[in-house]
Amino acid sequence: MVLGVDVGGTFTDAVLLGPDGIVTGKAPTTPDDQSEGVMTAVREALRGAGARPADVQRLVHGMTVGTNALLEGRTAPTALVATEGFTDLEELGRQARRDLYRLCAGHPPPIVPVGRRVAAPERCGPEGELRPLHEDGLRSRLEGLDDDVESVAVCLLWGFRHPDHERQVATAVADVLPEAHVSTSHDTAGVFREYERLATTVVDAALSPLLRRYLERLTARAVEEGLPAPEVMLSSGGVADAATAAADSSRINRSDASTANRFSASTSGHRRSCSYGNAGTRRCCHLASGGTVVGIHHRLATGARSGP
């Protein structure tokens, strides 16, 4: 038997696929500890199928936990280490308007406030190092961060091509803040374009502590119930074990939408299809052609907090 579970902003759904077909379970999502709602939905599905936890061979989990944390502003206290002169890049973005015809509409507030932005005394160019990293100066600045910082994002100029400075920064952060999670841009999103790489790295850092705690609780509850450890859906459509997924949270931020995309693309029976999801915090439209997802569009639900 295969058991799939999706945590949404309002409800948590479990689907059990066995030799006799599909049996479902549904429970309200429990925001304080989503794993409670997961286990309630799982028990309902098992009860409906007359099955035992030991009958389940795989437990696959898709979720909106990270997405909702971003929308609600419940991310971990996060710091940013960026090249001197570029620490405000998350806030500046692409300098595009939020809305073309609403000149006063502002962008969402940055995840990393000004007081947690650390300038790294270094510089790299496309051909390599231009200015060595001043590690003593960096450590002094890191020591000035608040004690409540749980995570640090590291994004330096040309870090995707020359990652040595980012690795040195990660080592310095581990020495000064040994309990903090560290996300480096060359590992998280090693791509050209500074803002996109930095924004993805910041999201990864801000969500990783939250999702690690959640997935640790879920894994413990699942094993205690006699279920297999959960496999987590990735935004790309694959799966990873809970520890791997929690260490790279930006890749599971839309795992629930990924599941819906691929299911609608593979089961619609039409060459071209469009599926629509109406969730508690956002609306999703998925387009598929020839069994392949070709387009995804997301909008916040009316009244939802405008998050990053």
Secondary structure as UniProt FT lines:
FT   STRAND          2..7
FT   STRAND          11..18
FT   TURN            19..20
FT   STRAND          21..28
FT   TURN            31..32
FT   HELIX           34..49
FT   HELIX           53..55
FT   STRAND          58..63
FT   HELIX           65..72
FT   STRAND          78..83
FT   TURN            84..85
FT   TURN            87..88
FT   HELIX           89..92
FT   TURN            93..94
FT   TURN            100..101
FT   TURN            103..104
FT   HELIX           114..116
FT   STRAND          117..120
FT   STRAND          123..125
FT   TURN            126..127
FT   STRAND          128..131
FT   HELIX           135..142
FT   TURN            143..144
FT   TURN            147..148
FT   STRAND          151..155
FT   TURN            157..161
FT   HELIX           164..176
FT   TURN            178..179
FT   STRAND          181..184
FT   HELIX           185..188
FT   HELIX           194..225
FT   STRAND          231..233
FT   TURN            235..236
FT   STRAND          239..241
FT   HELIX           242..247
FT   HELIX           249..252
FT   TURN            253..254
FT   HELIX           255..267
FT   STRAND          272..278
FT   STRAND          282..289
FT   TURN            290..291
FT   STRAND          292..300
FT   TURN            302..303
//
